[in-house]
Amino acid sequence: MKINSFDIQEKCFSIRFRGLDFHEVDAFLEEINTGLKALEAESRTLHEDIGESKRQRIEVEDQIPSVLEIHAGLLNAAKTDTALLNAEEDKIRFLTNAQ
């Protein structure tokens, strides 16, 4: 059973001749303990996931300058190739018109 603060707040114990039913109280406290252990485990897992996500983000951010540099190099190479192709086309047109 998943337990929340409402369950704890609304829990009523039977009253016996000399007070609360200790078995009932112990059982409820064990239920709370089990629920809290599950929450603690989930919290640890989520914190580990957050830590891993932060490490991955840092790795990606560290790679951005290199990627931008590669991109700029490819863009310049493409511009150079385009200029060379245009010059070659102009040369062919000039030679074709000269004949």
N, C-alpha and C positions, 0 to 999 in steps of 0.2 A: 504494500500500500504506500502510495506517495503521501507524504504528510506536509502540511503547510502551517503557517502561523495561525490561520483560522481554526484548524483542527485542534491545535494546542490550546488556543484561547477558549474554545467551546467544550473542551473535554470536561466531563463531570465524573467524579468517582463516587462509588457507593459508600455510604457511611454505615459502619458497623457499630456494635456496642462500644468499642473502645477507639473509634476513629475510622480512618479510611481503610479500605481493603488493600492491604499491602501487596497482594498478588496482582491485583488489577493495576496498581500504581507501577509495580515493577514491569509488568507486561507493556504498559503504555510507554514507560521510559525506554524500554528495549526497542519498541517501535520507533520512537523518536531517534534513538541512537542509530538504528539501521538507516533511517531516512537521511540523517545528517552525514553519515559515512558515505552514502551514495552521492550526496551533494558535494562533499569534499573531493571525492574522486573526480566528479565531473568538472569541478572548479580547477583541479590540477590539470586535467586534460585540456581544458579551454586555455589555461595560462600557457601550457606548452605549445598549443596551436598558435597562440598569439605571438609567442617568442619565435617560432619557426617562420611565421608570416613576416615578422619584422626583419629576420635575417634574409629572407628571400627578397624583400623590398630593397634592402641595402645592396644586395648583390646586383639587382636590376639597375638601381640608381648608379652604381659604380660603373656599369657597362654603357650607360647612356653616352658619355663623351666619346668613347671608342666607336660606337654605332654612328654617331653624328659625323665623326671624322671619316669613317668608311663611306657614309652616304655622300658627303661632300666630294670625296675622291671619285666615286662612281659618277656623280653628276658632272664633274669636270671632265672625266674621261668621255662621257657621252657627248658633251658639248664639243670636245676636240674631235671625236669621231664624226660628228655631224658636220663640223667645219671642213674636215678633210674630204668627206663625201661630197659636200657642196663644191669644193674646189675642183675635185675630180670631174664632177658633172659639168662645171664651167669650162674646164679644159677640153672635155669631149665636145661640148657645144662649139667652142671656138674652133677646134680642129675640123669639125663637120662643116661649119660655115665657111671656113677658109678654102675648102675644096671646091 
